């Protein structure tokens, strides 16, 4: 198994919560203007040093928001990260700030990948989610600018009650955009997302089986967020292959918010500490919160007895959002639900 207790594979850094959009499912509950409590660049530099030097293998750094382009020092942050040898990806919002010229500049700075959120295969669906008309068409244009520059394009799609039926058409769109990765986010009721927006365990299961079938015919990477049972689904489709360990909250992943608070991920709002006071490497390895979330023997209910508890472990964020206990059974997995019912 991958030794995720030694260090994360990905660290996502919320540079700001400011954003011009008003997305109905926004995890960050983005705000129109920057928070004065945001980490300043000089406060970020020691954290970047720690990311580069504090782990045996430095993690991929994803710069997100809000909208990271709301920070006028974004280029300086990218330069500082790249100067320390970190692999950098950017997850911007599609606003007038994001132009082909910006994409070209990121290419010259050494940005490895850019992710765009597209939640539906048509302007009607996507623009309704984003709260503004025209965002869908602009997203397609920016996607082309990204691939034209030779930067890896990742498409992020939130799947909930309003969009699950559009998955086949959405998959076709991702293929046409020549994306290198499709990350499918199963809505977790946190931030602006409501419980009624999220799918049931059976609906998630059906969608995951469709994804597993569909990915066989296309070459790019397909990953999930909020559904680590993806490892079980893939194993069911390829039983000859041993199940691999899914990175999830505190296990291969960490999240830094705009004020420096460190979370297991952006959907599990329990802080392990703040990088203003404690290095991320220490929080990741030693904080009681992170250690407990990596210890599958502590999981309750169906997740605690499941044969996949070490490779999947269930969504700790969904368990917390629905039950209030991050170690509880994942209500988005029918195996956990059935075990609890039995």
ABEGO torsion letter per residue (X at the ends): XBBAAAEBABBBBBABABBABBBAABAAGBBABBBAABBBAAAAAAAAAAAAAABABBBBBBBBOEBAAABAAAAAAAAAAAAAGBBBBBBBBBBAABBAAAAAAAAAAGBABBBBBBABABAAAAAAAAGBBGAAAAAAAAAAAAAAAGBBBBBBBBBBAAAAAAAAAAAAAAAAAGBABBBBBBBBBBEABBAAABBBAAAAAAAAAAAAAAAAABABBBBBBGBAAAAAAAAAABAABBBBBBBBBGBGBBBBBAAGBBBABAABBBBAEBAAABBAAAAAAABAAAAAAABAAABBEAAAABAAAAAAGEBAAAAAAAAGBAABBBAABAAAAAAAAX
